[in-house]
Structures are given as structure tokens and as C-alpha cells.
Amino acid sequence: MWIYFILVNSVGLIAMAIDKAHAKKQARRIPEKKLWGLGFIGGSLGLYTGMYLFRHKTRKQLFVIGLPVLIIVQTVIGLFIYRLL
């Protein structure tokens, strides 16, 4: 499970870096739906870290508010599942 968590969050961080680089070059971007999909499957912490590390999507309220909320929800669910096991 930890390997999955590290892998999906690494992909989220890299996705933010790629999208920022493409934004600078006016190249084809990663759709926000795909970024959110990555967040929902567990990559929200990587996306959030990349958002501030690369200063990308920091003006989008949906990302600024939504990613921390998603991180909290996923943490609560994870702790609940951990206690059940």
C-alpha cells in the first residue's frame, strides 16, 4: 500500500511539473479532469506539493481549496480503514 501511495503521489508531482512546463511553452496541457482523477485515486498530496513547488494552479480556487479538502478526506478514510484492519 505504501508503494502505491508513493508511486501515485510521485506521478501527481511530475504531472504538475509537466503541465507547468507546457503552460510556459504554450504547448498542449494536461486537462484538469485528468489532474483531478489522479488526485482522487490517491495522488492529491503530490498534486498539492507540485502546485506550490512549481507555482502552478495557485490562482485556481478549486485547486487551492479542493486539494487540501481531498487530502483531509483521504486521510480520514485511510485512518478509518487502518483501524478496521
Secondary structure, 3 states (H helix, E strand, C coil): CHHHHHHHHHHHHHHHHHHHHHHHCCCCCCCHHHHHHHHHHHHHHHHHHHHHHCCCCCCCHHHHHHHHHHHHHHHHHHHHHHHHC
